[in-house]
Amino acid sequence: MVEFVSANMAPLMFGALVLFLLLGFPVAFALAANGLVFGLIGIELGLLTPALMQALPERVFGIMRNDTLLAIPFFTFMGLILERSGMAEDLLDTIGQLFGPIRGGLAYAVIFVGALLAATTGVVAASVISMGLISLPIMLRYGYDRSIASGVIAASGTLAQIIPPSLVLIVLADQLGRSVGDMYAGALIPGLVLTALYAGFILLTSIIRPSAVPALPPEARTLRGAKLLLRVATTLVPPLVLIFLVLGTIFLGIATPTEGGAMGAAGAILLALAKRQLGWSLMRQAMDSTAKLSSFVVFILIGSTVFGLVFRAVNGDLWVEHLLIGLPGGELGFLIVCNILVFVLAFFLDFFELAFIIVPLLGPVADKLGIDLIWFGVLLGVNMQTSFMHPPFGFALFFLRSVAPKIDYLDKVTGKTIARITTGQIYWGAVPFVIIQIIMVGLVIGFPQLVDAGRDKGPVIDLDKVKIEIPALENQDVAPPFGAPPADNPGDDIMKQFQAK
C-alpha cells in the first residue's frame, strides 16, 4: 500500500481534490487542505522534505504583493458603482426605444447594452441582475417568448466574462504569466464576434418565429425625433468616454490594467456624482461587495498556491504533461481534450475555480507544445464563459432566477395578468446560447487571427538564424598578460589563459 501511494501521489492528489469538490467543500479550503494533507503524507513517506513547507509564507506574501491582482477590486468597484447609479437602466430604456420599432428590438437592445456594460463593469452578476430587473418585465409585457427573453438576458450578461475589462482575463493572464493588456487586446475581437453571433440568432428567430420577438407597439415608443437623438447622445456618451479612458489607455500602453482600473473607479464615482446618485449607502454597498469578491478570489488563489506547491513537488506537473502530450493528434488533440475537460468541469466549477485549478496544469503543457499562451488564454476564456450558462448549474441562470417572476403578477401598465417564468423556461432559453458559445470556441481554434489581429505581437525573431559576430581585434595593441609575448590571435591567447587557470 505504501509503495502504491508513493508511486501514485500525483493522481491520488488530483483525485482527492475532485472528491472534495464533489462533496461540496468550499474550493479555497479544499485546495489548501488537500495540499497540506498530501504534503504531510509525502514528508512521512520520505518523498518530501519538511523545508518544502517553509516556502508557503513567501508564496502567500507574493500574492499580496502582486500588483496585477489589484485590478480586480478596482474594476469590480467601478462596475458596482455604475450599476447601482442607474446607468444600466438609462441605457436599456434608451436603446430599447431606439431598436423598438423592429422585430426583436428589445432583444437587440439587451445584447447591445450587455456588451456595453461588459466593457464598463466586467461583472456578470451586475449585468444579468440589472437587465433582468429592467428588461424582462418589458419583454414579457409585449409578448416575448419566455425562453428567448430569459436566454438573451443571461447570455448578454455573460459577455462581461470575455469583453475587457473582464475579471477572468486578469486571472488568466496572471496564471499564464502573460500581460493583462495583451490578454485584453486578444479577447476584444472574439468578444465582439460573439456579440454579433447573439444578434444573428435573434435575427434568425425574428425571421422564423416573428411572434416570439415582436416589435414595440406605437404607444410604447415615447421617444421620437430630436428628443430621441438627444437622449441617445446624453446616455451613450458618458459610458463610451469611460470605456475609452479605461481600455484605450491600456491598449495604447499609457496605463497598466491596475492604473486603468483605478481610473475607471474614479470615473464611475464622478459619473454617479454627476447623476446625483452618489451617497454613503451606495458607496457602502459597493465597497462591501468589492471586499467580498476580492477576498473570495484571494483565498482561492492562496489555496491553489498551497495545492500547486505540493503537487509540483510530487511531480504532478510532469504527470499531467506526460498525460496530455501523449494524446493522439498532437496540438489539435490537446486542444480538443482541454476544451472538453473545461466544458465538463464548468458544470460544477465557476470560472475563478477553473482558472486557479485547471489553467496552471494546462498552461505549461500548451507552452511546451508551442501554443501562444495569449491565444490559449482567450480560448479558455470563451470556453469558461459556458460555465455561467450551463443548465442546471450556470450562475447567470441563478442570477436571473433570483429576479424573474416566480408567480403570476398584474402588470401596472397594461393591467393584464403576466404569467410567471418557470425554471425550465430559463434552462431551455440558455441552450441556444451555449451552442453559440461552443461555435465560438471552434471559430477561435479555426481562425487564430481573431485573437492575433487584436494585438501587436511585435517582430517575429527566428532564434535559429540569430548570429553574434565579434569583430577581429586587428591593428590594436594588446598588452601581453603576465609578461608573455603578444599572441597572433588575442582571442586564442585569452582562451589559453582561461584553460591554464
Secondary structure per residue as TSV (DSSP state, phi and psi in degrees):
chain	resnum	aa	ss	phi	psi
A	1	M	-	360.0	-43.7
A	2	V	H	-62.2	-42.5
A	3	E	H	-64.1	-39.1
A	4	F	H	-63.7	-44.6
A	5	V	H	-64.0	-42.7
A	6	S	H	-63.1	-37.1
A	7	A	H	-81.5	-16.0
A	8	N	T	-129.8	37.2
A	9	M	H	-61.5	-43.2
A	10	A	H	-63.7	-53.8
A	11	P	H	-63.5	-34.6
A	12	L	H	-65.4	-38.2
A	13	M	H	-66.1	-44.3
A	14	F	H	-66.0	-41.5
A	15	G	H	-64.3	-37.7
A	16	A	H	-65.2	-37.2
A	17	L	H	-63.1	-45.0
A	18	V	H	-59.8	-41.2
A	19	L	H	-63.4	-44.1
A	20	F	H	-57.6	-44.8
A	21	L	H	-67.6	-39.9
A	22	L	H	-66.9	-28.5
A	23	L	T	-77.6	-7.3
A	24	G	T	92.7	13.2
A	25	F	-	-69.4	146.6
A	26	P	-	-56.0	137.2
A	27	V	H	-60.5	-45.7
A	28	A	H	-58.4	-44.7
A	29	F	H	-77.2	-30.9
A	30	A	H	-63.9	-42.5
A	31	L	H	-63.9	-49.4
A	32	A	H	-65.0	-44.5
A	33	A	H	-63.5	-41.3
A	34	N	H	-60.3	-46.5
A	35	G	H	-62.6	-43.5
A	36	L	H	-67.3	-43.9
A	37	V	H	-62.4	-47.7
A	38	F	H	-72.9	-25.6
A	39	G	H	-64.6	-43.9
A	40	L	H	-65.3	-39.3
A	41	I	H	-63.0	-43.3
A	42	G	H	-63.3	-38.1
A	43	I	H	-66.9	-41.2
A	44	E	H	-64.3	-36.0
A	45	L	T	-84.1	-4.0
A	46	G	T	83.0	8.6
A	47	L	S	-80.4	-27.7
A	48	L	S	-125.9	159.0
A	49	T	-	-103.2	147.8
A	50	P	G	-57.9	-25.5
A	51	A	G	-63.2	-19.5
A	52	L	G	-59.1	-40.4
A	53	M	G	-69.5	-16.3
A	54	Q	G	-71.5	-12.7
A	55	A	H	-80.1	-14.6
A	56	L	H	-64.1	-47.0
A	57	P	H	-57.8	-41.5
A	58	E	H	-64.2	-36.3
A	59	R	H	-69.0	-38.2
A	60	V	H	-65.4	-42.7
A	61	F	H	-64.7	-31.7
A	62	G	H	-63.0	-36.7
A	63	I	H	-64.7	-42.8
A	64	M	H	-64.9	-29.4
A	65	R	T	-89.1	0.9
A	66	N	-	-76.7	107.0
A	67	D	G	-65.8	-30.7
A	68	T	G	-60.3	-39.2
A	69	L	G	-68.4	-15.4
A	70	L	G	-64.1	-22.7
A	71	A	H	-64.5	-26.6
A	72	I	H	-63.6	-53.5
A	73	P	H	-64.9	-32.8
A	74	F	H	-63.8	-49.7
A	75	F	H	-69.1	-35.3
A	76	T	H	-63.6	-46.4
A	77	F	H	-61.3	-43.0
A	78	M	H	-58.5	-47.0
A	79	G	H	-63.9	-41.2
A	80	L	H	-68.3	-38.1
A	81	I	H	-63.7	-44.7
A	82	L	H	-65.8	-40.8
A	83	E	H	-66.7	-41.5
A	84	R	H	-81.5	-12.6
A	85	S	T	-88.1	0.5
A	86	G	T	93.0	8.5
A	87	M	H	-64.2	-41.1
A	88	A	H	-62.8	-40.8
A	89	E	H	-63.3	-44.4
A	90	D	H	-63.0	-42.4
A	91	L	H	-63.7	-47.1
A	92	L	H	-64.2	-40.2
A	93	D	H	-65.4	-45.5
A	94	T	H	-70.2	-49.0
A	95	I	H	-68.1	-32.8
A	96	G	H	-61.8	-39.9
A	97	Q	H	-67.1	-35.3
A	98	L	H	-67.5	-43.3
A	99	F	H	-92.6	-3.6
A	100	G	T	-54.7	-40.1
A	101	P	T	-67.7	-12.2
A	102	I	S	-105.0	156.1
A	103	R	T	-61.7	135.5
A	104	G	T	75.0	12.0
A	105	G	H	-58.2	-43.0
A	106	L	H	-65.0	-36.9
A	107	A	H	-67.3	-41.5
A	108	Y	H	-60.5	-40.6
A	109	A	H	-62.4	-41.7
A	110	V	H	-62.8	-42.3
A	111	I	H	-65.2	-46.0
A	112	F	H	-62.8	-46.5
A	113	V	H	-67.9	-35.8
A	114	G	H	-59.3	-42.4
A	115	A	H	-66.3	-39.5
A	116	L	H	-68.0	-42.4
A	117	L	H	-64.7	-36.4
A	118	A	H	-61.6	-37.9
A	119	A	H	-78.2	-10.5
A	120	T	H	-113.8	-23.1
A	121	T	T	-113.2	-47.5
A	122	G	-	72.7	11.2
A	123	V	-	-118.4	116.3
A	124	V	H	-66.0	-46.0
A	125	A	H	-58.1	-44.2
A	126	A	H	-62.5	-41.9
A	127	S	H	-67.2	-47.5
A	128	V	H	-65.5	-45.2
A	129	I	H	-66.4	-41.5
A	130	S	H	-61.7	-49.6
A	131	M	H	-70.4	-30.9
A	132	G	H	-66.8	-39.0
A	133	L	H	-72.5	-35.6
A	134	I	H	-93.1	-49.3
A	135	S	H	-85.8	-36.6
A	136	L	H	-58.2	-45.8
A	137	P	H	-60.2	-36.3
A	138	I	H	-69.0	-41.2
A	139	M	H	-64.2	-41.6
A	140	L	H	-67.6	-36.4
A	141	R	H	-60.8	-37.6
A	142	Y	T	-105.5	22.2
A	143	G	T	88.5	21.1
A	144	Y	-	-69.4	144.7
A	145	D	-	-59.8	132.7
A	146	R	H	-64.9	-39.0
A	147	S	H	-66.3	-43.5
A	148	I	H	-66.7	-42.5
A	149	A	H	-61.5	-43.7
A	150	S	H	-66.0	-45.4
A	151	G	H	-63.5	-43.1
A	152	V	H	-69.5	-34.0
A	153	I	H	-69.4	-47.2
A	154	A	H	-63.4	-43.5
A	155	A	H	-68.4	-41.1
A	156	S	H	-66.0	-33.5
A	157	G	H	-65.8	-30.1
A	158	T	G	-77.5	-5.9
A	159	L	G	-61.9	-22.0
A	160	A	G	-64.3	-12.3
A	161	Q	G	-76.6	-33.5
A	162	I	T	-117.1	-25.1
A	163	I	S	-84.5	126.0
A	164	P	S	-56.0	144.9
A	165	P	S	-94.0	69.4
A	166	S	-	-59.7	137.2
A	167	L	H	-68.4	-36.2
A	168	V	H	-68.8	-29.4
A	169	L	H	-66.7	-33.9
A	170	I	H	-63.1	-45.8
A	171	V	H	-66.2	-42.2
A	172	L	H	-61.8	-43.9
A	173	A	H	-61.7	-41.3
A	174	D	H	-65.1	-43.8
A	175	Q	H	-71.4	-29.8
A	176	L	H	-91.3	-3.8
A	177	G	T	70.4	34.6
A	178	R	-	-122.8	167.6
A	179	S	-	-71.6	136.0
A	180	V	H	-65.0	-38.1
A	181	G	H	-59.8	-42.7
A	182	D	H	-65.4	-38.2
A	183	M	H	-65.5	-40.9
A	184	Y	H	-61.9	-47.3
A	185	A	H	-63.2	-38.8
A	186	G	H	-69.6	-29.7
A	187	A	H	-86.6	-13.1
A	188	L	H	-62.4	-52.4
A	189	I	H	-66.1	-46.2
A	190	P	H	-56.2	-37.1
A	191	G	H	-63.8	-41.2
A	192	L	H	-69.9	-37.6
A	193	V	H	-64.0	-41.1
A	194	L	H	-63.1	-39.5
A	195	T	H	-60.1	-42.2
A	196	A	H	-65.5	-35.5
A	197	L	H	-66.2	-38.8
A	198	Y	H	-59.9	-46.5
A	199	A	H	-63.4	-37.2
A	200	G	H	-63.0	-36.1
A	201	F	H	-64.6	-40.9
A	202	I	H	-65.5	-39.0
A	203	L	H	-61.6	-44.9
A	204	L	H	-62.8	-40.6
A	205	T	H	-63.7	-40.9
A	206	S	H	-65.7	-24.1
A	207	I	H	-83.8	-43.7
A	208	I	H	-80.4	-42.6
A	209	R	-	-129.3	72.4
A	210	P	G	-60.4	-28.2
A	211	S	G	-70.4	-18.2
A	212	A	G	-78.3	-22.2
A	213	V	S	-135.8	68.3
A	214	P	-	-71.1	160.1
A	215	A	-	-77.8	162.0
A	216	L	-	-69.3	135.5
A	217	P	-	-66.5	156.6
A	218	P	G	-54.8	-37.2
A	219	E	G	-68.9	-15.9
A	220	A	G	-90.3	-7.0
A	221	R	-	-94.3	97.8
A	222	T	-	-93.1	-17.4
A	223	L	-	-106.4	121.7
A	224	R	-	-137.7	155.6
A	225	G	H	60.4	-138.7
A	226	A	H	-62.0	-34.7
A	227	K	H	-62.0	-39.8
A	228	L	H	-66.3	-44.8
A	229	L	H	-61.4	-40.4
A	230	L	H	-65.2	-41.3
A	231	R	H	-65.4	-40.8
A	232	V	H	-61.6	-44.6
A	233	A	H	-64.3	-46.3
A	234	T	H	-71.6	-25.5
A	235	T	H	-84.5	-38.3
A	236	L	H	-84.5	-33.3
A	237	V	H	-60.7	-48.3
A	238	P	H	-58.4	-49.1
A	239	P	H	-65.9	-34.2
A	240	L	H	-65.7	-39.4
A	241	V	H	-62.8	-41.6
A	242	L	H	-64.5	-40.9
A	243	I	H	-60.4	-44.1
A	244	F	I	-65.0	-42.5
A	245	L	I	-62.8	-39.1
A	246	V	I	-81.3	-61.1
A	247	L	I	-75.9	-37.1
A	248	G	I	-60.5	-45.6
A	249	T	H	-66.8	-31.6
A	250	I	H	-70.0	-47.5
A	251	F	H	-65.6	-34.2
A	252	L	T	-80.7	-5.4
A	253	G	T	80.0	11.3
A	254	I	S	-76.0	-36.6
A	255	A	S	-130.9	150.1
A	256	T	-	-77.5	163.0
A	257	P	H	-56.8	-35.5
A	258	T	H	-66.0	-44.1
A	259	E	H	-65.8	-39.6
A	260	G	H	-63.1	-39.0
A	261	G	H	-64.8	-40.8
A	262	A	H	-63.9	-40.6
A	263	M	H	-65.6	-38.9
A	264	G	H	-64.6	-39.6
A	265	A	H	-63.7	-42.3
A	266	A	H	-65.1	-39.9
A	267	G	H	-64.3	-38.0
A	268	A	H	-64.0	-39.1
A	269	I	H	-63.5	-41.6
A	270	L	H	-65.2	-40.0
A	271	L	H	-64.9	-42.9
A	272	A	H	-63.6	-36.5
A	273	L	H	-66.9	-39.9
A	274	A	H	-65.9	-32.3
A	275	K	T	-83.8	0.2
A	276	R	T	59.0	37.1
A	277	Q	-	-110.1	-4.9
A	278	L	-	-80.7	124.5
A	279	G	-	-150.9	172.3
A	280	W	H	-62.6	-38.8
A	281	S	H	-61.3	-44.7
A	282	L	H	-62.8	-45.9
A	283	M	H	-63.7	-41.5
A	284	R	H	-65.1	-43.3
A	285	Q	H	-61.4	-45.0
A	286	A	H	-64.3	-42.9
A	287	M	H	-68.4	-38.3
A	288	D	H	-62.5	-48.2
A	289	S	H	-64.5	-39.1
A	290	T	H	-64.3	-42.9
A	291	A	H	-63.8	-40.1
A	292	K	H	-64.7	-47.5
A	293	L	H	-66.2	-41.9
A	294	S	H	-63.7	-41.5
A	295	S	H	-63.9	-40.0
A	296	F	H	-58.4	-46.2
A	297	V	H	-65.9	-45.4
A	298	V	H	-65.9	-39.5
A	299	F	H	-66.7	-39.1
A	300	I	H	-63.9	-40.4
A	301	L	H	-64.8	-40.2
A	302	I	H	-64.2	-44.2
A	303	G	H	-61.2	-42.8
A	304	S	H	-67.4	-30.4
A	305	T	H	-66.4	-43.2
A	306	V	H	-62.3	-46.6
A	307	F	H	-62.1	-46.3
A	308	G	H	-64.4	-36.6
A	309	L	H	-60.9	-48.7
A	310	V	H	-72.3	-38.7
A	311	F	H	-61.5	-41.0
A	312	R	H	-72.0	-32.3
A	313	A	H	-65.3	-29.0
A	314	V	T	-96.4	19.9
A	315	N	T	64.2	31.6
A	316	G	H	-65.5	-33.8
A	317	D	H	-65.2	-36.7
A	318	L	H	-69.0	-36.0
A	319	W	H	-62.7	-45.9
A	320	V	H	-64.7	-41.1
A	321	E	H	-62.0	-47.5
A	322	H	H	-64.4	-34.3
A	323	L	H	-66.1	-40.4
A	324	L	H	-90.8	-34.8
A	325	I	H	-69.6	-28.8
A	326	G	T	-79.4	4.3
A	327	L	S	-68.8	145.2
A	328	P	T	-68.1	146.7
A	329	G	T	97.2	-3.9
A	330	G	H	62.9	-131.7
A	331	E	H	-62.9	-42.5
A	332	L	H	-65.2	-41.4
A	333	G	H	-62.0	-39.5
A	334	F	H	-62.2	-45.0
A	335	L	H	-64.3	-41.1
A	336	I	H	-63.8	-47.4
A	337	V	H	-63.8	-42.2
A	338	C	H	-60.6	-45.1
A	339	N	H	-70.2	-35.8
A	340	I	H	-65.5	-42.2
A	341	L	H	-60.9	-47.7
A	342	V	H	-65.0	-40.0
A	343	F	H	-62.9	-42.7
A	344	V	H	-70.2	-45.1
A	345	L	H	-65.3	-24.7
A	346	A	T	-65.9	-16.2
A	347	F	T	-65.8	-27.3
A	348	F	T	-116.6	-23.8
A	349	L	S	-118.6	149.3
A	350	D	-	-88.1	177.9
A	351	F	H	-67.9	-32.5
A	352	F	H	-64.6	-44.4
A	353	E	H	-64.4	-41.5
A	354	L	H	-62.1	-42.6
A	355	A	H	-64.8	-36.0
A	356	F	H	-87.2	-23.5
A	357	I	H	-98.4	-49.1
A	358	I	T	-87.4	-42.3
A	359	V	H	-60.6	-42.8
A	360	P	H	-61.6	-22.1
A	361	L	H	-84.0	-36.2
A	362	L	H	-85.2	-32.1
A	363	G	H	-57.1	-51.3
A	364	P	H	-61.0	-34.6
A	365	V	H	-67.9	-43.5
A	366	A	H	-60.9	-40.7
A	367	D	H	-64.0	-40.8
A	368	K	H	-67.0	-29.6
A	369	L	T	-81.0	-0.7
A	370	G	T	83.7	17.9
A	371	I	-	-84.6	133.1
A	372	D	-	-63.2	121.7
A	373	L	H	-72.3	-25.4
A	374	I	H	-66.2	-47.2
A	375	W	H	-61.2	-42.3
A	376	F	H	-63.9	-40.4
A	377	G	H	-64.8	-41.6
A	378	V	H	-64.8	-40.8
A	379	L	H	-59.8	-46.2
A	380	L	H	-65.6	-35.5
A	381	G	H	-62.5	-42.5
A	382	V	H	-64.0	-41.2
A	383	N	H	-67.1	-43.1
A	384	M	H	-64.0	-21.4
A	385	Q	G	-60.3	-28.4
A	386	T	G	-65.7	-19.3
A	387	S	G	-63.0	-24.4
A	388	F	G	-81.0	-17.9
A	389	M	T	-113.2	-4.3
A	390	H	-	-64.6	118.2
A	391	P	T	-73.0	139.1
A	392	P	T	-101.5	10.1
A	393	F	T	-106.1	2.4
A	394	G	-	-62.8	130.2
A	395	F	H	-66.8	-34.4
A	396	A	H	-62.7	-34.6
A	397	L	H	-69.1	-37.1
A	398	F	H	-65.0	-42.8
A	399	F	H	-60.7	-44.4
A	400	L	H	-67.7	-39.1
A	401	R	H	-61.0	-32.3
A	402	S	H	-69.4	-22.9
A	403	V	H	-114.2	-11.7
A	404	A	S	-74.2	146.5
A	405	P	-	-64.2	127.1
A	406	K	S	-92.1	-15.1
A	407	I	S	-133.7	160.9
A	408	D	-	-62.8	145.1
A	409	Y	E	-142.3	163.1
A	410	L	E	-95.2	120.8
A	411	D	-	-74.2	129.9
A	412	K	T	-73.2	-25.2
A	413	V	T	-83.1	-51.0
A	414	T	T	-92.4	-18.6
A	415	G	-	76.2	9.4
A	416	K	-	-96.4	156.7
A	417	T	E	-83.5	125.9
A	418	I	E	-102.6	126.4
A	419	A	-	-69.6	151.3
A	420	R	-	-69.7	168.3
A	421	I	-	-105.2	125.7
A	422	T	-	-86.5	160.0
A	423	T	H	-63.1	-36.5
A	424	G	H	-62.1	-38.4
A	425	Q	H	-64.7	-37.8
A	426	I	H	-65.0	-43.0
A	427	Y	H	-63.6	-47.3
A	428	W	H	-65.7	-31.7
A	429	G	H	-67.0	-26.2
A	430	A	H	-78.0	-24.8
A	431	V	H	-58.2	-50.2
A	432	P	H	-59.1	-34.6
A	433	F	H	-77.1	-29.9
A	434	V	H	-64.1	-40.5
A	435	I	H	-62.5	-41.4
A	436	I	H	-62.6	-39.6
A	437	Q	H	-65.0	-37.4
A	438	I	H	-64.9	-40.7
A	439	I	H	-59.9	-39.2
A	440	M	H	-64.8	-36.9
A	441	V	H	-59.3	-44.6
A	442	G	H	-62.7	-37.2
A	443	L	H	-67.0	-38.5
A	444	V	H	-66.4	-38.2
A	445	I	H	-69.5	-43.7
A	446	G	H	-74.3	-29.3
A	447	F	-	-129.5	76.5
A	448	P	T	-61.9	-18.4
A	449	Q	H	-65.3	-16.1
A	450	L	H	-59.4	-35.1
A	451	V	H	-86.3	-43.0
A	452	D	H	-67.4	-31.2
A	453	A	T	-67.9	-21.6
A	454	G	T	-86.3	-2.1
A	455	R	S	-142.9	156.8
A	456	D	-	-91.4	108.2
A	457	K	-	-81.9	-9.0
A	458	G	-	78.4	175.2
A	459	P	-	-66.2	140.7
A	460	V	-	-86.4	125.4
A	461	I	-	-115.3	122.6
A	462	D	-	-87.7	107.2
A	463	L	G	-64.0	-25.0
A	464	D	G	-69.3	-20.5
A	465	K	G	-101.7	2.8
A	466	V	-	-75.5	127.7
A	467	K	-	-123.8	136.5
A	468	I	-	-112.2	114.5
A	469	E	-	-109.7	130.4
A	470	I	-	-104.1	121.4
A	471	P	-	-64.3	143.3
A	472	A	-	-68.2	143.4
A	473	L	-	-90.1	74.0
A	474	E	T	-93.5	144.6
A	475	N	T	56.9	32.8
A	476	Q	-	-121.2	141.7
A	477	D	-	-79.3	121.1
A	478	V	-	-113.8	119.7
A	479	A	-	-67.2	124.4
A	480	P	-	-69.3	119.3
A	481	P	G	-71.3	150.2
A	482	F	G	55.6	26.0
A	483	G	G	77.6	6.6
A	484	A	-	-75.6	153.7
A	485	P	-	-67.9	152.7
A	486	P	-	-59.6	141.8
A	487	A	-	-89.2	156.3
A	488	D	S	-65.3	-38.6
A	489	N	S	-119.2	110.1
A	490	P	H	-58.1	-33.1
A	491	G	H	-63.6	-41.5
A	492	D	H	-64.5	-37.6
A	493	D	H	-64.7	-42.1
A	494	I	H	-64.8	-40.0
A	495	M	H	-64.6	-38.8
A	496	K	H	-63.4	-40.3
A	497	Q	H	-63.0	-40.9
A	498	F	H	-63.3	-42.6
A	499	Q	H	-66.6	-36.4
A	500	A	H	-64.4	-37.8
A	501	K	-	-69.7	360.0
